[in-house]
Amino acid sequence: MESLNRLMGAAAIDRRVIAVTKLSLTAHTTQTKATSHTIRRHQQGREQVSGVGILLC
């Protein structure tokens, strides 16, 4: 009976670890998307700035 309880406890811990891993993976993916979006925005900004620079010249 005790070994069954240990197995159940281990399974619960495994589930928790999996849930945390999924959460951190989701957070990481979201962060990566946000970062690439920010980089894209910066690149577009630079292009706009260089376009304005050409107009000013």
N, C-alpha and C positions, 0 to 999 in steps of 0.2 A: 504493500500500500504506500509506503514512504517513497519508493522508487517512482511510483506513478505520479505522486505529487511533485517530485523533482522534475520529472519529464514535463508535466503541465507548466511548472514554473519556468523551465527552460523555453518551452514553446511561447509562453507569454513574453519573455524577454526577447526572443527572436522576432516576434511580431512587432514589438516596440522598436527594435533596431531597424527593422525593415521600414517602418513608418517614418522614423527619423531620417533614414537614408533617402527615402522618397522625397521628403520635405526639403532636405538640403539640396538634392538634385534639382528639384523644381525651382528653388530659390536661385541656384547657380545658373540655370537656363534662363530665368527671367533677367538676372543681372547681366548675363552675356548679351541678351537681346537688347537690353537698355543701353549697354555700352556701345554696341555696334551701331545703334540708332544715333547715339550722341556723336560718334565718330563721323557717321554719314552727314549729320547736320553740320558739323564743323567743316567738312570737306565742301559742302554746298556753300557755306558761308564764305570760305576762302575764294571759291570761284566767283561769287557775287562781288566780293571785295576787289578781286583782280579785274573784273569787268568794269567796275566803277573807276578803278585806277586808270584803265585804258581810256575811258570816256574823259576823265579829267586831263589826261595828257593831250 
